[in-house]
Amino acid sequence: MSDPVLLALDKYRELLRSRPILTKSVTSSAISGLGSVISQVLSGKEISPRALSSFILFGGVATGPVCHFFYLYLDKVVPPGGPVRLALRIILDRVGFSPLFLFVSLYILGRLQGGGHHKVSQGIGQNYLPCLLANWKIWTIPQLINIGYVPAHYRVLFANMVALVWNVYLAKKAT
């Protein structure tokens, strides 16, 4: 009899090879939803199906595929190798990708949760800078590890693990 954890990891590796985008999308969707649930439970609120579904949808449709393609793009634009390249890759992620993806995340999550354009835009005006600063604090070291040392096909999974903490924070800001 085999270890269930090893069997699950083997299945995950197989799915990464055969259906990488779908696998990363489903994983991102599940972790985004879990982050929303944890955030709502910790805040003492009743679990909102709308908030939960917005994070599940955004994780699956946006986070998984976008991160998959971003990491491919990053490897192409600045191939791995050496500390200078790693620094360039981190700068592209932290100063280029992260601010834009954060803005899109806040906007789409706000709209999915029923906010109108004006209300969501006002919320972004109030929350964007604190969220960006939190993003840089929470994500910089994990992204250094992820971009510098994690094999390319596991980067979205690694980011999803960090994203569990991040999604709890983001869910608090988006709800």
Number of C-alpha atoms within 10 A of each C-alpha: 3 6 7 9 9 10 11 11 11 12 12 17 16 13 15 16 12 11 12 17 20 16 22 28 26 19 22 31 25 19 24 31 26 19 25 30 23 20 22 20 12 11 11 9 10 9 15 14 11 13 22 19 18 24 31 25 21 20 26 25 16 19 24 25 20 18 22 21 13 14 19 14 12 17 14 10 12 15 14 17 9 9 10 11 14 19 15 16 23 22 15 15 20 19 11 12 14 17 19 13 15 17 18 14 19 22 21 20 23 23 17 17 20 14 16 13 13 9 14 20 18 12 17 21 10 12 16 18 13 12 20 17 12 15 18 16 11 15 20 16 12 15 21 18 15 21 23 20 12 15 10 15 16 15 21 28 22 17 19 24 15 16 20 20 18 20 24 20 18 25 23 16 18 22 15
